[in-house]
Amino acid sequence: MKPNPGYCPAEAEGKRVRVWLAHGGVGATYDDPMVPPGWAADGPRGCCWEITGHPFDIAFYEVLH
């Protein structure tokens, strides 16, 4: 896992990511075969990479595909 740089990393653009949040938990995922794993890294429904000090900020990420 890599630390969140505060912006969408180039390696994650157009891909999906698994995230660990600042409060220590893993970002929610859905156990549904119709929903791809992880979160969209960018785009209209993509992650917010900004670091604001909120417990739900992304602390670490892993590119899935």
HTML snippet that shows the backbone in 3Dmol.js (N, CA, C, O; Angstrom):
<script src="https://3Dmol.org/build/3Dmol-min.js"></script>
<div id="view" style="width:600px;height:400px;position:relative"></div>
<script>
const pdb = `
ATOM      1  N   MET A   1       0.831  -1.175   0.000  1.00  0.00           N
ATOM      2  CA  MET A   1       0.000   0.000   0.000  1.00  0.00           C
ATOM      3  C   MET A   1       0.876   1.239   0.000  1.00  0.00           C
ATOM      4  O   MET A   1       1.965   1.251   0.573  1.00  0.00           O
ATOM      5  N   LYS A   2       0.388   2.263  -0.642  1.00  0.00           N
ATOM      6  CA  LYS A   2       1.171   3.495  -0.785  1.00  0.00           C
ATOM      7  C   LYS A   2       0.431   4.648  -0.114  1.00  0.00           C
ATOM      8  O   LYS A   2      -0.799   4.650  -0.080  1.00  0.00           O
ATOM      9  N   PRO A   3       1.156   5.622   0.418  1.00  0.00           N
ATOM     10  CA  PRO A   3       0.486   6.767   1.041  1.00  0.00           C
ATOM     11  C   PRO A   3      -0.196   7.644  -0.002  1.00  0.00           C
ATOM     12  O   PRO A   3       0.279   7.776  -1.130  1.00  0.00           O
ATOM     13  N   ASN A   4      -1.306   8.234   0.390  1.00  0.00           N
ATOM     14  CA  ASN A   4      -2.042   9.158  -0.468  1.00  0.00           C
ATOM     15  C   ASN A   4      -1.212  10.428  -0.657  1.00  0.00           C
ATOM     16  O   ASN A   4      -0.842  11.075   0.323  1.00  0.00           O
ATOM     17  N   PRO A   5      -0.912  10.794  -1.921  1.00  0.00           N
ATOM     18  CA  PRO A   5      -0.119  12.000  -2.151  1.00  0.00           C
ATOM     19  C   PRO A   5      -0.939  13.295  -2.080  1.00  0.00           C
ATOM     20  O   PRO A   5      -0.373  14.386  -2.158  1.00  0.00           O
ATOM     21  N   GLY A   6      -2.277  13.184  -1.931  1.00  0.00           N
ATOM     22  CA  GLY A   6      -3.120  14.373  -1.882  1.00  0.00           C
ATOM     23  C   GLY A   6      -3.760  14.705  -3.219  1.00  0.00           C
ATOM     24  O   GLY A   6      -4.495  15.686  -3.332  1.00  0.00           O
ATOM     25  N   TYR A   7      -3.487  13.896  -4.226  1.00  0.00           N
ATOM     26  CA  TYR A   7      -4.072  14.039  -5.563  1.00  0.00           C
ATOM     27  C   TYR A   7      -4.105  12.638  -6.178  1.00  0.00           C
ATOM     28  O   TYR A   7      -3.425  11.735  -5.691  1.00  0.00           O
ATOM     29  N   CYS A   8      -4.881  12.452  -7.232  1.00  0.00           N
ATOM     30  CA  CYS A   8      -4.963  11.142  -7.870  1.00  0.00           C
ATOM     31  C   CYS A   8      -3.623  10.813  -8.526  1.00  0.00           C
ATOM     32  O   CYS A   8      -3.193  11.523  -9.434  1.00  0.00           O
ATOM     33  N   PRO A   9      -2.962   9.753  -8.081  1.00  0.00           N
ATOM     34  CA  PRO A   9      -1.680   9.387  -8.673  1.00  0.00           C
ATOM     35  C   PRO A   9      -1.846   8.941 -10.128  1.00  0.00           C
ATOM     36  O   PRO A   9      -2.858   8.336 -10.481  1.00  0.00           O
ATOM     37  N   ALA A  10      -0.873   9.233 -10.954  1.00  0.00           N
ATOM     38  CA  ALA A  10      -0.927   8.871 -12.377  1.00  0.00           C
ATOM     39  C   ALA A  10      -1.160   7.372 -12.565  1.00  0.00           C
ATOM     40  O   ALA A  10      -1.883   6.973 -13.478  1.00  0.00           O
ATOM     41  N   GLU A  11      -0.561   6.543 -11.719  1.00  0.00           N
ATOM     42  CA  GLU A  11      -0.709   5.092 -11.854  1.00  0.00           C
ATOM     43  C   GLU A  11      -2.140   4.622 -11.586  1.00  0.00           C
ATOM     44  O   GLU A  11      -2.498   3.508 -11.968  1.00  0.00           O
ATOM     45  N   ALA A  12      -2.964   5.450 -10.936  1.00  0.00           N
ATOM     46  CA  ALA A  12      -4.331   5.070 -10.593  1.00  0.00           C
ATOM     47  C   ALA A  12      -5.367   5.621 -11.570  1.00  0.00           C
ATOM     48  O   ALA A  12      -6.518   5.186 -11.555  1.00  0.00           O
ATOM     49  N   GLU A  13      -4.977   6.564 -12.410  1.00  0.00           N
ATOM     50  CA  GLU A  13      -5.934   7.192 -13.331  1.00  0.00           C
ATOM     51  C   GLU A  13      -6.607   6.151 -14.215  1.00  0.00           C
ATOM     52  O   GLU A  13      -5.946   5.329 -14.850  1.00  0.00           O
ATOM     53  N   GLY A  14      -7.935   6.202 -14.243  1.00  0.00           N
ATOM     54  CA  GLY A  14      -8.716   5.281 -15.065  1.00  0.00           C
ATOM     55  C   GLY A  14      -8.840   3.884 -14.478  1.00  0.00           C
ATOM     56  O   GLY A  14      -9.348   2.977 -15.137  1.00  0.00           O
ATOM     57  N   LYS A  15      -8.380   3.703 -13.247  1.00  0.00           N
ATOM     58  CA  LYS A  15      -8.399   2.375 -12.623  1.00  0.00           C
ATOM     59  C   LYS A  15      -9.223   2.404 -11.350  1.00  0.00           C
ATOM     60  O   LYS A  15      -9.816   3.425 -11.000  1.00  0.00           O
ATOM     61  N   ARG A  16      -9.252   1.279 -10.667  1.00  0.00           N
ATOM     62  CA  ARG A  16      -9.944   1.163  -9.401  1.00  0.00           C
ATOM     63  C   ARG A  16      -8.924   0.924  -8.307  1.00  0.00           C
ATOM     64  O   ARG A  16      -7.888   0.297  -8.532  1.00  0.00           O
ATOM     65  N   VAL A  17      -9.226   1.428  -7.117  1.00  0.00           N
ATOM     66  CA  VAL A  17      -8.299   1.337  -5.999  1.00  0.00           C
ATOM     67  C   VAL A  17      -8.997   0.800  -4.747  1.00  0.00           C
ATOM     68  O   VAL A  17     -10.196   0.994  -4.545  1.00  0.00           O
ATOM     69  N   ARG A  18      -8.216   0.130  -3.928  1.00  0.00           N
ATOM     70  CA  ARG A  18      -8.650  -0.239  -2.574  1.00  0.00           C
ATOM     71  C   ARG A  18      -8.026   0.812  -1.682  1.00  0.00           C
ATOM     72  O   ARG A  18      -6.854   1.149  -1.851  1.00  0.00           O
ATOM     73  N   VAL A  19      -8.794   1.339  -0.727  1.00  0.00           N
ATOM     74  CA  VAL A  19      -8.293   2.420   0.115  1.00  0.00           C
ATOM     75  C   VAL A  19      -8.383   2.078   1.597  1.00  0.00           C
ATOM     76  O   VAL A  19      -9.271   1.347   2.036  1.00  0.00           O
ATOM     77  N   TRP A  20      -7.445   2.625   2.347  1.00  0.00           N
ATOM     78  CA  TRP A  20      -7.459   2.593   3.801  1.00  0.00           C
ATOM     79  C   TRP A  20      -7.654   4.030   4.226  1.00  0.00           C
ATOM     80  O   TRP A  20      -6.961   4.928   3.748  1.00  0.00           O
ATOM     81  N   LEU A  21      -8.590   4.246   5.116  1.00  0.00           N
ATOM     82  CA  LEU A  21      -8.942   5.599   5.528  1.00  0.00           C
ATOM     83  C   LEU A  21      -8.129   6.048   6.745  1.00  0.00           C
ATOM     84  O   LEU A  21      -7.540   5.230   7.452  1.00  0.00           O
ATOM     85  N   ALA A  22      -8.109   7.356   6.972  1.00  0.00           N
ATOM     86  CA  ALA A  22      -7.315   7.925   8.062  1.00  0.00           C
ATOM     87  C   ALA A  22      -7.742   7.383   9.425  1.00  0.00           C
ATOM     88  O   ALA A  22      -6.914   7.301  10.332  1.00  0.00           O
ATOM     89  N   HIS A  23      -8.996   7.015   9.590  1.00  0.00           N
ATOM     90  CA  HIS A  23      -9.444   6.492  10.885  1.00  0.00           C
ATOM     91  C   HIS A  23      -9.000   5.046  11.107  1.00  0.00           C
ATOM     92  O   HIS A  23      -9.258   4.478  12.168  1.00  0.00           O
ATOM     93  N   GLY A  24      -8.337   4.446  10.116  1.00  0.00           N
ATOM     94  CA  GLY A  24      -7.775   3.105  10.278  1.00  0.00           C
ATOM     95  C   GLY A  24      -8.568   1.994   9.629  1.00  0.00           C
ATOM     96  O   GLY A  24      -8.110   0.852   9.591  1.00  0.00           O
ATOM     97  N   GLY A  25      -9.747   2.303   9.118  1.00  0.00           N
ATOM     98  CA  GLY A  25     -10.569   1.274   8.488  1.00  0.00           C
ATOM     99  C   GLY A  25     -10.367   1.209   6.983  1.00  0.00           C
ATOM    100  O   GLY A  25      -9.836   2.133   6.367  1.00  0.00           O
ATOM    101  N   VAL A  26     -10.800   0.099   6.411  1.00  0.00           N
ATOM    102  CA  VAL A  26     -10.757  -0.092   4.965  1.00  0.00           C
ATOM    103  C   VAL A  26     -11.983   0.580   4.373  1.00  0.00           C
ATOM    104  O   VAL A  26     -13.071   0.502   4.943  1.00  0.00           O
ATOM    105  N   GLY A  27     -11.816   1.246   3.222  1.00  0.00           N
ATOM    106  CA  GLY A  27     -12.946   1.865   2.544  1.00  0.00           C
ATOM    107  C   GLY A  27     -13.997   0.822   2.189  1.00  0.00           C
ATOM    108  O   GLY A  27     -13.656  -0.292   1.791  1.00  0.00           O
ATOM    109  N   ALA A  28     -15.255   1.171   2.328  1.00  0.00           N
ATOM    110  CA  ALA A  28     -16.360   0.245   2.081  1.00  0.00           C
ATOM    111  C   ALA A  28     -16.316  -0.306   0.658  1.00  0.00           C
ATOM    112  O   ALA A  28     -16.001   0.404  -0.297  1.00  0.00           O
ATOM    113  N   THR A  29     -16.636  -1.567   0.550  1.00  0.00           N
ATOM    114  CA  THR A  29     -16.772  -2.212  -0.757  1.00  0.00           C
ATOM    115  C   THR A  29     -18.090  -2.979  -0.748  1.00  0.00           C
ATOM    116  O   THR A  29     -18.700  -3.161   0.305  1.00  0.00           O
ATOM    117  N   TYR A  30     -18.518  -3.416  -1.892  1.00  0.00           N
ATOM    118  CA  TYR A  30     -19.788  -4.121  -2.006  1.00  0.00           C
ATOM    119  C   TYR A  30     -19.544  -5.558  -2.402  1.00  0.00           C
ATOM    120  O   TYR A  30     -18.718  -5.840  -3.269  1.00  0.00           O
ATOM    121  N   ASP A  31     -20.253  -6.454  -1.776  1.00  0.00           N
ATOM    122  CA  ASP A  31     -20.161  -7.872  -2.113  1.00  0.00           C
ATOM    123  C   ASP A  31     -21.248  -8.179  -3.132  1.00  0.00           C
ATOM    124  O   ASP A  31     -22.199  -8.907  -2.848  1.00  0.00           O
ATOM    125  N   ASP A  32     -21.091  -7.615  -4.314  1.00  0.00           N
ATOM    126  CA  ASP A  32     -22.085  -7.724  -5.374  1.00  0.00           C
ATOM    127  C   ASP A  32     -21.337  -7.939  -6.689  1.00  0.00           C
ATOM    128  O   ASP A  32     -20.498  -7.116  -7.054  1.00  0.00           O
ATOM    129  N   PRO A  33     -21.621  -9.023  -7.404  1.00  0.00           N
ATOM    130  CA  PRO A  33     -20.895  -9.286  -8.649  1.00  0.00           C
ATOM    131  C   PRO A  33     -21.121  -8.233  -9.736  1.00  0.00           C
ATOM    132  O   PRO A  33     -20.370  -8.182 -10.710  1.00  0.00           O
ATOM    133  N   MET A  34     -22.144  -7.398  -9.578  1.00  0.00           N
ATOM    134  CA  MET A  34     -22.414  -6.357 -10.571  1.00  0.00           C
ATOM    135  C   MET A  34     -21.623  -5.074 -10.290  1.00  0.00           C
ATOM    136  O   MET A  34     -21.575  -4.178 -11.133  1.00  0.00           O
ATOM    137  N   VAL A  35     -21.013  -4.986  -9.125  1.00  0.00           N
ATOM    138  CA  VAL A  35     -20.226  -3.810  -8.757  1.00  0.00           C
ATOM    139  C   VAL A  35     -18.756  -4.215  -8.723  1.00  0.00           C
ATOM    140  O   VAL A  35     -18.393  -5.128  -7.983  1.00  0.00           O
ATOM    141  N   PRO A  36     -17.906  -3.558  -9.505  1.00  0.00           N
ATOM    142  CA  PRO A  36     -16.484  -3.913  -9.491  1.00  0.00           C
ATOM    143  C   PRO A  36     -15.871  -3.643  -8.121  1.00  0.00           C
ATOM    144  O   PRO A  36     -16.343  -2.769  -7.395  1.00  0.00           O
ATOM    145  N   PRO A  37     -14.823  -4.385  -7.761  1.00  0.00           N
ATOM    146  CA  PRO A  37     -14.188  -4.181  -6.458  1.00  0.00           C
ATOM    147  C   PRO A  37     -13.502  -2.822  -6.363  1.00  0.00           C
ATOM    148  O   PRO A  37     -13.116  -2.230  -7.371  1.00  0.00           O
ATOM    149  N   GLY A  38     -13.362  -2.351  -5.152  1.00  0.00           N
ATOM    150  CA  GLY A  38     -12.658  -1.094  -4.911  1.00  0.00           C
ATOM    151  C   GLY A  38     -13.464   0.132  -5.283  1.00  0.00           C
ATOM    152  O   GLY A  38     -14.674   0.059  -5.497  1.00  0.00           O
ATOM    153  N   TRP A  39     -12.785   1.247  -5.358  1.00  0.00           N
ATOM    154  CA  TRP A  39     -13.383   2.539  -5.685  1.00  0.00           C
ATOM    155  C   TRP A  39     -12.780   3.050  -6.991  1.00  0.00           C
ATOM    156  O   TRP A  39     -11.617   2.777  -7.290  1.00  0.00           O
ATOM    157  N   ALA A  40     -13.568   3.788  -7.763  1.00  0.00           N
ATOM    158  CA  ALA A  40     -13.041   4.448  -8.957  1.00  0.00           C
ATOM    159  C   ALA A  40     -12.036   5.506  -8.497  1.00  0.00           C
ATOM    160  O   ALA A  40     -12.337   6.311  -7.616  1.00  0.00           O
ATOM    161  N   ALA A  41     -10.860   5.503  -9.086  1.00  0.00           N
ATOM    162  CA  ALA A  41      -9.814   6.435  -8.663  1.00  0.00           C
ATOM    163  C   ALA A  41     -10.067   7.857  -9.138  1.00  0.00           C
ATOM    164  O   ALA A  41      -9.678   8.814  -8.470  1.00  0.00           O
ATOM    165  N   ASP A  42     -10.717   8.002 -10.287  1.00  0.00           N
ATOM    166  CA  ASP A  42     -10.960   9.340 -10.823  1.00  0.00           C
ATOM    167  C   ASP A  42     -12.258   9.337 -11.608  1.00  0.00           C
ATOM    168  O   ASP A  42     -12.966   8.331 -11.653  1.00  0.00           O
ATOM    169  N   GLY A  43     -12.565  10.458 -12.221  1.00  0.00           N
ATOM    170  CA  GLY A  43     -13.792  10.568 -12.988  1.00  0.00           C
ATOM    171  C   GLY A  43     -14.923  11.135 -12.151  1.00  0.00           C
ATOM    172  O   GLY A  43     -14.711  11.519 -11.000  1.00  0.00           O
ATOM    173  N   PRO A  44     -16.132  11.194 -12.720  1.00  0.00           N
ATOM    174  CA  PRO A  44     -17.246  11.845 -12.032  1.00  0.00           C
ATOM    175  C   PRO A  44     -17.638  11.180 -10.708  1.00  0.00           C
ATOM    176  O   PRO A  44     -18.168  11.850  -9.823  1.00  0.00           O
ATOM    177  N   ARG A  45     -17.391   9.901 -10.560  1.00  0.00           N
ATOM    178  CA  ARG A  45     -17.711   9.210  -9.303  1.00  0.00           C
ATOM    179  C   ARG A  45     -16.447   8.713  -8.607  1.00  0.00           C
ATOM    180  O   ARG A  45     -16.485   7.756  -7.833  1.00  0.00           O
ATOM    181  N   GLY A  46     -15.349   9.365  -8.888  1.00  0.00           N
ATOM    182  CA  GLY A  46     -14.062   8.944  -8.348  1.00  0.00           C
ATOM    183  C   GLY A  46     -13.825   9.415  -6.924  1.00  0.00           C
ATOM    184  O   GLY A  46     -14.593  10.201  -6.369  1.00  0.00           O
ATOM    185  N   CYS A  47     -12.746   8.917  -6.354  1.00  0.00           N
ATOM    186  CA  CYS A  47     -12.342   9.243  -4.981  1.00  0.00           C
ATOM    187  C   CYS A  47     -12.008  10.721  -4.839  1.00  0.00           C
ATOM    188  O   CYS A  47     -11.664  11.398  -5.807  1.00  0.00           O
ATOM    189  N   CYS A  48     -12.118  11.196  -3.617  1.00  0.00           N
ATOM    190  CA  CYS A  48     -11.591  12.510  -3.259  1.00  0.00           C
ATOM    191  C   CYS A  48     -10.219  12.267  -2.643  1.00  0.00           C
ATOM    192  O   CYS A  48     -10.120  11.697  -1.557  1.00  0.00           O
ATOM    193  N   TRP A  49      -9.178  12.686  -3.317  1.00  0.00           N
ATOM    194  CA  TRP A  49      -7.809  12.455  -2.866  1.00  0.00           C
ATOM    195  C   TRP A  49      -7.287  13.559  -1.957  1.00  0.00           C
ATOM    196  O   TRP A  49      -6.209  13.426  -1.379  1.00  0.00           O
ATOM    197  N   GLU A  50      -8.031  14.636  -1.826  1.00  0.00           N
ATOM    198  CA  GLU A  50      -7.591  15.767  -1.011  1.00  0.00           C
ATOM    199  C   GLU A  50      -7.391  15.335   0.445  1.00  0.00           C
ATOM    200  O   GLU A  50      -8.185  14.562   0.981  1.00  0.00           O
ATOM    201  N   ILE A  51      -6.349  15.826   1.070  1.00  0.00           N
ATOM    202  CA  ILE A  51      -6.080  15.540   2.476  1.00  0.00           C
ATOM    203  C   ILE A  51      -6.555  16.739   3.288  1.00  0.00           C
ATOM    204  O   ILE A  51      -5.981  17.825   3.213  1.00  0.00           O
ATOM    205  N   THR A  52      -7.615  16.522   4.067  1.00  0.00           N
ATOM    206  CA  THR A  52      -8.252  17.620   4.799  1.00  0.00           C
ATOM    207  C   THR A  52      -8.106  17.495   6.310  1.00  0.00           C
ATOM    208  O   THR A  52      -8.418  18.438   7.036  1.00  0.00           O
ATOM    209  N   GLY A  53      -7.635  16.341   6.798  1.00  0.00           N
ATOM    210  CA  GLY A  53      -7.581  16.100   8.229  1.00  0.00           C
ATOM    211  C   GLY A  53      -8.824  15.391   8.749  1.00  0.00           C
ATOM    212  O   GLY A  53      -8.934  15.128   9.946  1.00  0.00           O
ATOM    213  N   HIS A  54      -9.754  15.081   7.863  1.00  0.00           N
ATOM    214  CA  HIS A  54     -10.986  14.374   8.225  1.00  0.00           C
ATOM    215  C   HIS A  54     -10.672  12.890   8.409  1.00  0.00           C
ATOM    216  O   HIS A  54      -9.810  12.365   7.704  1.00  0.00           O
ATOM    217  N   PRO A  55     -11.347  12.194   9.337  1.00  0.00           N
ATOM    218  CA  PRO A  55     -11.069  10.766   9.545  1.00  0.00           C
ATOM    219  C   PRO A  55     -11.388   9.889   8.330  1.00  0.00           C
ATOM    220  O   PRO A  55     -10.915   8.756   8.245  1.00  0.00           O
ATOM    221  N   PHE A  56     -12.190  10.408   7.389  1.00  0.00           N
ATOM    222  CA  PHE A  56     -12.527   9.620   6.205  1.00  0.00           C
ATOM    223  C   PHE A  56     -11.662   9.965   4.995  1.00  0.00           C
ATOM    224  O   PHE A  56     -11.957   9.528   3.883  1.00  0.00           O
ATOM    225  N   ASP A  57     -10.606  10.738   5.197  1.00  0.00           N
ATOM    226  CA  ASP A  57      -9.634  10.971   4.116  1.00  0.00           C
ATOM    227  C   ASP A  57      -8.963   9.644   3.766  1.00  0.00           C
ATOM    228  O   ASP A  57      -8.827   8.764   4.616  1.00  0.00           O
ATOM    229  N   ILE A  58      -8.550   9.512   2.520  1.00  0.00           N
ATOM    230  CA  ILE A  58      -7.773   8.343   2.108  1.00  0.00           C
ATOM    231  C   ILE A  58      -6.366   8.508   2.672  1.00  0.00           C
ATOM    232  O   ILE A  58      -5.704   9.515   2.420  1.00  0.00           O
ATOM    233  N   ALA A  59      -5.913   7.517   3.433  1.00  0.00           N
ATOM    234  CA  ALA A  59      -4.555   7.543   3.984  1.00  0.00           C
ATOM    235  C   ALA A  59      -3.599   6.758   3.094  1.00  0.00           C
ATOM    236  O   ALA A  59      -2.483   7.201   2.825  1.00  0.00           O
ATOM    237  N   PHE A  60      -4.046   5.583   2.635  1.00  0.00           N
ATOM    238  CA  PHE A  60      -3.242   4.708   1.792  1.00  0.00           C
ATOM    239  C   PHE A  60      -4.116   4.137   0.693  1.00  0.00           C
ATOM    240  O   PHE A  60      -5.338   4.082   0.827  1.00  0.00           O
ATOM    241  N   TYR A  61      -3.490   3.711  -0.394  1.00  0.00           N
ATOM    242  CA  TYR A  61      -4.229   3.127  -1.511  1.00  0.00           C
ATOM    243  C   TYR A  61      -3.437   2.003  -2.146  1.00  0.00           C
ATOM    244  O   TYR A  61      -2.224   1.884  -1.972  1.00  0.00           O
ATOM    245  N   GLU A  62      -4.167   1.181  -2.890  1.00  0.00           N
ATOM    246  CA  GLU A  62      -3.568   0.113  -3.679  1.00  0.00           C
ATOM    247  C   GLU A  62      -4.324   0.054  -5.000  1.00  0.00           C
ATOM    248  O   GLU A  62      -5.549  -0.067  -4.991  1.00  0.00           O
ATOM    249  N   VAL A  63      -3.639   0.134  -6.123  1.00  0.00           N
ATOM    250  CA  VAL A  63      -4.281   0.058  -7.440  1.00  0.00           C
ATOM    251  C   VAL A  63      -4.680  -1.398  -7.680  1.00  0.00           C
ATOM    252  O   VAL A  63      -3.863  -2.306  -7.524  1.00  0.00           O
ATOM    253  N   LEU A  64      -5.942  -1.614  -8.061  1.00  0.00           N
ATOM    254  CA  LEU A  64      -6.434  -2.974  -8.292  1.00  0.00           C
ATOM    255  C   LEU A  64      -6.256  -3.403  -9.741  1.00  0.00           C
ATOM    256  O   LEU A  64      -5.728  -4.484  -9.999  1.00  0.00           O
ATOM    257  N   HIS A  65      -6.681  -2.586 -10.681  1.00  0.00           N
ATOM    258  CA  HIS A  65      -6.539  -2.922 -12.109  1.00  0.00           C
ATOM    259  C   HIS A  65      -6.807  -1.724 -12.963  1.00  0.00           C
ATOM    260  O   HIS A  65      -6.736  -1.811 -14.189  1.00  0.00           O
TER     261      HIS A  65
END
`;
const viewer = $3Dmol.createViewer("view");
viewer.addModel(pdb, "pdb");
viewer.setStyle({}, {cartoon: {color: "spectrum"}});
viewer.zoomTo();
viewer.render();
</script>
